[in-house]
Amino acid sequence: MKRSFIREILESIDENTISFAGGLPNEALFPLKDLQEATTKIFKDANVLQYSLSNGIKSLRQKIANEYTNEGFETTVDNILITTGSQQAMYIIAKYFESKAITIEEPSYLGAMNIFRLNALFMESVKLEDDGIELEGFEKSFQKTKLAYLIPDFQNPFSSTYSDEKRAMVAKIVKTEGGILIEDAPYRELYFDKKHSTISSLIPNQSFHLGSFSKTLAPSLRIGWIRASQELIQSLLVIKESIDLHSCGISQYILDEYLSNDENYKKHLNNLRKNYKIQMEFFAQTLQEELPQFHFSKPKGGMFIYGNLDTNTSELVLKAIKEKVVFVPGSEFYNEHKRYNEIRFNFTHSTIDEIKEGIQRIKNLLVMK
């Protein structure tokens, strides 16, 4: 085991560093006033300071369940488990499948891979393509593992989005083989043009669908959730209770009160999509103008631009840190077959001026090389 490279980078930078590293939302877009009002309201009742239910307060679970049902994915309150961020959701599920084998994308989310290693899950990687995982490799691997971890919406780090055809084929393979899919979807609401149906909706009793308010509302709330069959949720509850009894009650009550005005949240999400698309377009344009040797495809949503350079980016980032600009080299996202010429850029947390200056600093390093 080793610490997350991204967390270590975040600890090593200062206020003068331009960071394209972490998957941080733009704090200028946080609905601060609405959350302040929700917080004031909930503290009129002393019960918000009391112990809560292990699976989460019922009214919040019901709101999340309603969103699934409104999309045509029939879900009840008993299908939802509230977790301390989706990172805890992944840990609970990994503990449930401890010491088994799991099929993952290549590249894949660093935080998930660390959790799988900690729980002795043997990871078998399958190449990720622009429209989703390579199906022949996925089927061959899944026949052995019967368990998969995928990020179909604006994948971290690759930024790709699964096509509807691949979603259907993945569901068919999972159903045929009688296995389980872990579908991680923290960026699903951050689409620029189109929202896709979940793979889990096609296999409701053979999937865990993970969601989070960290990317769409406020990371500090640390509220995520798992959507699964009632039987699977009950199995996970035993593990959840051994970790923390329940996720932060205050955060849950604040969030529940905030979500009681559905229009406010919809307005907030629309504002995020509009602003993030503007930031992405500017970041992409600046890359094309200043770093034409960086090859990438513009994402259709999410928080990241991913591509490759004709240089060792693991060495480049060490030089970049000294010049007060950071990114994540792509090699960190590979379990095997590491590639040392790729970069993940976060485009949501930087201002226009920071984007221009940060990319210019990287350009200068490549010229010096």
C-alpha positions as CSV (number, residue, x, y, z in Angstrom):
1,M,0.0,0.0,0.0
2,K,1.0,3.6,-0.6
3,R,-0.7,6.9,-0.1
4,S,-2.7,8.6,-2.8
5,F,-0.3,10.5,-5.0
6,I,-3.0,13.2,-5.5
7,R,-3.5,13.7,-1.7
8,E,0.3,14.0,-1.3
9,I,0.5,16.6,-4.1
10,L,-2.3,18.6,-2.5
11,E,-0.4,18.6,0.8
12,S,2.9,19.8,-0.8
13,I,1.5,22.8,-2.6
14,D,1.0,26.4,-1.2
15,E,-1.2,29.3,-2.0
16,N,1.1,30.4,-4.9
17,T,0.7,27.0,-6.7
18,I,-1.7,26.6,-9.6
19,S,-3.2,23.2,-9.2
20,F,-4.7,21.1,-12.0
21,A,-4.3,18.0,-9.8
22,G,-7.3,17.3,-7.5
23,G,-10.9,16.8,-8.6
24,L,-12.0,19.9,-6.8
25,P,-15.3,21.7,-7.5
26,N,-15.3,25.5,-8.0
27,E,-16.0,26.9,-4.6
28,A,-17.3,30.1,-6.2
29,L,-20.3,28.1,-7.4
30,F,-21.2,26.6,-4.0
31,P,-24.8,27.5,-3.0
32,L,-23.5,29.1,0.2
33,K,-26.6,31.2,1.0
34,D,-29.0,28.3,0.5
35,L,-26.9,25.9,2.7
36,Q,-26.6,28.6,5.4
37,E,-30.4,28.9,5.5
38,A,-30.8,25.1,5.6
39,T,-28.3,24.9,8.5
40,T,-30.1,27.6,10.5
41,K,-33.4,25.8,10.1
42,I,-32.2,22.4,11.2
43,F,-30.6,23.7,14.4
44,K,-34.0,24.6,15.7
45,D,-34.4,21.0,16.6
46,A,-32.0,19.4,19.1
47,N,-32.6,15.9,17.6
48,V,-30.3,16.7,14.8
49,L,-27.4,16.3,17.3
50,Q,-28.5,12.8,18.3
51,Y,-27.4,9.4,17.0
52,S,-29.0,8.6,13.7
53,L,-29.9,5.5,11.7
54,S,-27.1,3.4,10.3
55,N,-28.5,3.4,6.8
56,G,-29.1,7.2,6.9
57,I,-32.1,9.4,7.7
58,K,-35.2,8.2,6.0
59,S,-36.3,11.4,4.4
60,L,-32.9,11.9,2.7
61,R,-32.9,8.3,1.4
62,Q,-36.4,8.8,0.1
63,K,-35.3,11.9,-1.9
64,I,-32.5,10.0,-3.5
65,A,-34.7,7.1,-4.2
66,N,-37.3,9.4,-5.9
67,E,-34.6,10.7,-8.3
68,Y,-33.9,7.1,-9.5
69,T,-37.6,6.3,-9.8
70,N,-38.2,9.6,-11.7
71,E,-35.6,8.4,-14.2
72,G,-37.5,5.1,-14.7
73,F,-35.2,3.1,-12.3
74,E,-37.6,1.9,-9.7
75,T,-36.1,2.5,-6.3
76,T,-37.4,2.5,-2.7
77,V,-35.9,4.0,0.5
78,D,-34.7,0.5,1.4
79,N,-32.5,0.4,-1.7
80,I,-30.4,3.3,-0.4
81,L,-27.5,3.3,2.0
82,I,-26.1,6.7,3.0
83,T,-22.3,6.6,3.3
84,T,-19.5,9.0,4.3
85,G,-18.7,10.0,0.7
86,S,-18.6,7.5,-2.1
87,Q,-15.1,6.7,-1.0
88,Q,-16.5,4.9,2.0
89,A,-19.1,3.3,-0.2
90,M,-16.3,1.7,-2.2
91,Y,-14.5,0.6,0.9
92,I,-17.6,-1.1,2.3
93,I,-18.3,-2.9,-0.9
94,A,-14.6,-3.9,-1.2
95,K,-14.7,-5.3,2.3
96,Y,-17.8,-7.3,1.4
97,F,-15.9,-8.9,-1.6
98,E,-12.5,-9.1,0.3
99,S,-9.9,-11.3,-1.3
100,K,-11.8,-11.9,-4.5
101,A,-10.8,-10.9,-8.1
102,I,-12.3,-7.8,-9.8
103,T,-12.3,-6.5,-13.4
104,I,-11.4,-2.8,-13.7
105,E,-10.9,-0.3,-16.5
106,E,-7.4,0.7,-17.6
107,P,-6.8,3.4,-16.6
108,S,-8.9,3.6,-13.5
109,Y,-9.6,5.7,-10.4
110,L,-6.6,5.8,-8.1
111,G,-8.7,5.9,-4.9
112,A,-10.6,2.8,-5.9
113,M,-7.5,0.9,-6.7
114,N,-6.0,1.7,-3.3
115,I,-9.1,0.4,-1.6
116,F,-9.1,-2.8,-3.6
117,R,-5.4,-3.4,-2.7
118,L,-6.1,-2.8,1.0
119,N,-8.9,-5.4,0.8
120,A,-6.8,-7.9,-1.1
121,L,-8.9,-7.8,-4.3
122,F,-6.9,-9.0,-7.3
123,M,-7.4,-6.4,-10.1
124,E,-7.5,-7.5,-13.7
125,S,-7.4,-4.5,-16.1
126,V,-9.2,-4.2,-19.4
127,K,-8.4,-1.4,-21.8
128,L,-10.7,1.6,-21.9
129,E,-11.8,3.0,-25.3
130,D,-13.3,6.3,-26.2
131,D,-16.9,4.9,-26.0
132,G,-16.3,2.6,-23.0
133,I,-14.5,-0.6,-22.0
134,E,-13.2,-2.9,-24.7
135,L,-16.0,-5.5,-24.7
136,E,-14.2,-8.6,-25.8
137,G,-11.6,-8.1,-23.0
138,F,-14.3,-7.3,-20.5
139,E,-16.3,-10.4,-21.2
140,K,-13.3,-12.6,-21.0
141,S,-12.2,-11.1,-17.7
142,F,-15.7,-11.0,-16.2
143,Q,-16.3,-14.7,-16.9
144,K,-13.5,-15.3,-14.4
145,T,-14.0,-12.5,-11.8
146,K,-17.8,-12.2,-11.8
147,L,-17.2,-8.7,-10.3
148,A,-16.4,-5.4,-12.1
149,Y,-15.8,-1.8,-11.1
150,L,-16.6,0.8,-13.9
151,I,-17.1,4.5,-14.2
152,P,-19.3,5.0,-17.3
153,D,-20.0,8.7,-17.0
154,F,-17.0,11.1,-17.7
155,Q,-14.6,8.5,-16.4
156,N,-11.9,9.4,-13.9
157,P,-9.2,9.9,-15.2
158,F,-9.9,9.1,-18.9
159,S,-12.9,11.5,-19.2
160,S,-14.6,9.1,-21.6
161,T,-18.4,8.3,-21.6
162,Y,-19.9,4.9,-22.4
163,S,-22.1,4.7,-25.4
164,D,-25.7,3.5,-25.0
165,E,-24.7,0.4,-26.9
166,K,-21.8,-0.5,-24.6
167,R,-23.9,0.1,-21.6
168,A,-26.4,-2.4,-22.9
169,M,-23.7,-4.9,-23.7
170,V,-22.0,-4.6,-20.3
171,A,-25.4,-5.2,-18.6
172,K,-26.0,-8.2,-20.8
173,I,-22.6,-9.7,-19.9
174,V,-23.1,-9.2,-16.2
175,K,-26.6,-10.7,-16.4
176,T,-25.5,-13.7,-18.4
177,E,-22.5,-14.5,-16.2
178,G,-24.5,-14.0,-13.0
179,G,-22.0,-11.5,-11.5
180,I,-22.1,-8.1,-9.9
181,L,-21.3,-4.6,-11.3
182,I,-20.0,-1.7,-9.1
183,E,-21.1,1.4,-11.1
184,D,-19.4,4.5,-9.8
185,A,-21.1,7.7,-10.9
186,P,-19.9,10.8,-9.0
187,Y,-19.8,12.9,-12.1
188,R,-23.1,11.8,-13.7
189,E,-24.9,15.0,-13.2
190,L,-22.1,17.1,-14.6
191,Y,-23.0,16.5,-18.2
192,F,-22.8,19.2,-20.8
193,D,-25.3,18.0,-23.4
194,K,-26.7,14.5,-22.5
195,K,-27.5,12.4,-19.5
196,H,-27.2,8.7,-20.1
197,S,-29.2,6.0,-18.4
198,T,-27.3,3.9,-15.8
199,I,-26.1,0.4,-16.5
200,S,-27.4,-0.6,-13.1
201,S,-31.0,0.1,-14.2
202,L,-30.7,-2.8,-16.6
203,I,-29.5,-5.1,-13.8
204,P,-31.0,-3.7,-10.6
205,N,-30.4,-6.9,-8.5
206,Q,-26.8,-7.4,-9.8
207,S,-25.4,-3.9,-9.2
208,F,-24.2,-1.3,-6.8
209,H,-24.8,2.2,-8.1
210,L,-22.7,4.8,-6.2
211,G,-23.5,8.5,-6.0
212,S,-22.1,11.5,-4.2
213,F,-22.9,15.1,-3.4
214,S,-19.2,15.9,-3.2
215,K,-18.8,16.9,-6.9
216,T,-22.3,18.4,-7.3
217,L,-22.8,20.3,-4.1
218,A,-20.1,20.4,-1.4
219,P,-17.3,17.9,-0.7
220,S,-17.1,18.9,3.0
221,L,-20.6,17.5,3.6
222,R,-19.1,14.0,3.0
223,I,-22.3,12.5,1.9
224,G,-22.5,9.7,-0.7
225,W,-24.8,6.7,-1.2
226,I,-25.2,3.2,-2.6
227,R,-28.2,2.1,-4.5
228,A,-28.6,-1.7,-4.6
229,S,-31.1,-4.5,-3.9
230,Q,-32.5,-4.6,-0.4
231,E,-30.7,-7.9,0.2
232,L,-27.3,-6.4,-0.7
233,I,-27.9,-3.3,1.3
234,Q,-28.6,-5.4,4.4
235,S,-25.3,-7.2,3.9
236,L,-23.4,-3.9,3.6
237,L,-25.1,-2.5,6.7
238,V,-23.2,-4.9,8.9
239,I,-19.9,-3.6,7.6
240,K,-21.1,0.1,7.8
241,E,-22.0,-0.3,11.4
242,S,-18.6,-1.7,12.3
243,I,-17.0,1.4,10.8
244,D,-18.9,4.4,12.1
245,L,-22.5,3.4,13.1
246,H,-23.8,6.1,10.8
247,S,-22.5,9.0,8.6
248,C,-22.6,12.5,10.0
249,G,-26.1,13.3,11.0
250,I,-25.7,17.1,10.9
251,S,-24.5,16.9,7.2
252,Q,-27.5,14.6,6.4
253,Y,-30.0,17.0,8.0
254,I,-28.5,20.0,6.3
255,L,-28.6,18.2,2.9
256,D,-32.1,16.9,3.5
257,E,-33.4,20.4,4.3
258,Y,-31.6,21.9,1.3
259,L,-33.0,19.3,-1.1
260,S,-36.6,20.0,0.2
261,N,-36.6,22.8,-2.3
262,D,-36.0,20.7,-5.5
263,E,-35.9,23.8,-7.8
264,N,-32.9,25.3,-6.0
265,Y,-30.9,22.1,-6.5
266,K,-31.9,21.9,-10.2
267,K,-31.0,25.5,-10.7
268,H,-27.6,24.9,-9.0
269,L,-26.9,21.9,-11.2
270,N,-27.7,23.8,-14.3
271,N,-25.4,26.6,-13.2
272,L,-22.6,24.0,-12.6
273,R,-23.0,22.5,-16.1
274,K,-23.0,25.9,-17.8
275,N,-19.9,27.2,-16.0
276,Y,-18.0,24.0,-16.1
277,K,-18.5,23.7,-19.9
278,I,-17.2,27.3,-20.3
279,Q,-14.1,26.4,-18.1
280,M,-13.6,23.2,-20.1
281,E,-13.8,24.9,-23.5
282,F,-11.3,27.6,-22.4
283,F,-8.9,25.0,-20.9
284,A,-9.1,23.0,-24.1
285,Q,-8.6,26.0,-26.3
286,T,-5.6,27.1,-24.3
287,L,-4.1,23.6,-24.5
288,Q,-4.5,23.6,-28.3
289,E,-2.9,27.0,-28.6
290,E,0.0,26.6,-26.1
291,L,0.6,22.9,-26.0
292,P,-0.4,21.6,-29.5
293,Q,1.7,18.5,-28.8
294,F,-0.7,17.5,-26.1
295,H,-3.2,15.1,-27.7
296,F,-6.7,14.8,-26.2
297,S,-10.4,14.6,-26.8
298,K,-12.7,17.2,-25.2
299,P,-14.9,15.6,-22.5
300,K,-18.7,15.6,-22.6
301,G,-18.9,16.5,-18.9
302,G,-17.2,15.8,-15.6
303,M,-14.1,17.6,-14.3
304,F,-11.1,16.3,-16.3
305,I,-9.2,16.5,-19.6
306,Y,-7.0,13.6,-20.3
307,G,-4.3,13.2,-23.0
308,N,-0.8,12.4,-23.9
309,L,2.5,14.2,-24.5
310,D,5.8,13.0,-26.1
311,T,7.6,13.1,-22.7
312,N,7.8,11.3,-19.4
313,T,5.1,13.1,-17.4
314,S,6.1,11.5,-14.1
315,E,9.4,13.3,-14.4
316,L,7.7,16.5,-15.8
317,V,5.4,16.9,-12.8
318,L,8.4,16.9,-10.4
319,K,9.8,19.9,-12.3
320,A,6.4,21.5,-12.5
321,I,6.0,21.4,-8.7
322,K,9.1,23.6,-8.5
323,E,7.5,26.0,-10.9
324,K,4.4,26.2,-8.8
325,V,2.0,24.3,-11.1
326,V,0.8,20.7,-10.6
327,F,-1.1,18.0,-12.5
328,V,-1.4,14.2,-12.1
329,P,0.7,12.0,-14.4
330,G,-1.3,9.3,-16.0
331,S,1.0,6.5,-14.7
332,E,-0.7,6.9,-11.3
333,F,-4.0,5.5,-12.8
334,Y,-2.6,2.2,-14.0
335,N,-2.5,-1.0,-12.0
336,E,-0.4,-2.6,-14.7
337,H,1.0,-1.7,-18.2
338,K,1.8,1.8,-16.9
339,R,2.0,4.6,-19.4
340,Y,4.4,7.4,-18.7
341,N,3.3,10.0,-21.3
342,E,-0.2,10.8,-20.1
343,I,-1.6,13.6,-18.0
344,R,-4.9,14.3,-16.2
345,F,-5.9,18.0,-15.9
346,N,-8.6,19.2,-13.6
347,F,-10.4,22.2,-15.3
348,T,-13.1,23.0,-12.7
349,H,-11.1,24.6,-9.9
350,S,-9.0,27.2,-11.7
351,T,-9.8,30.7,-12.9
352,I,-9.2,31.8,-16.5
353,D,-6.0,33.6,-15.5
354,E,-4.8,30.6,-13.6
355,I,-5.5,28.3,-16.5
356,K,-3.5,30.6,-18.9
357,E,-0.6,31.0,-16.5
358,G,-0.4,27.3,-15.4
359,I,-0.3,26.0,-18.9
360,Q,2.3,28.6,-19.9
361,R,4.5,27.4,-17.1
362,I,4.2,23.8,-18.3
363,K,4.9,25.0,-21.9
364,N,8.1,26.7,-20.6
365,L,9.3,23.5,-19.0
366,L,8.8,21.6,-22.2
367,V,10.7,24.3,-24.2
368,M,13.6,24.1,-21.6
369,K,13.6,20.3,-22.0
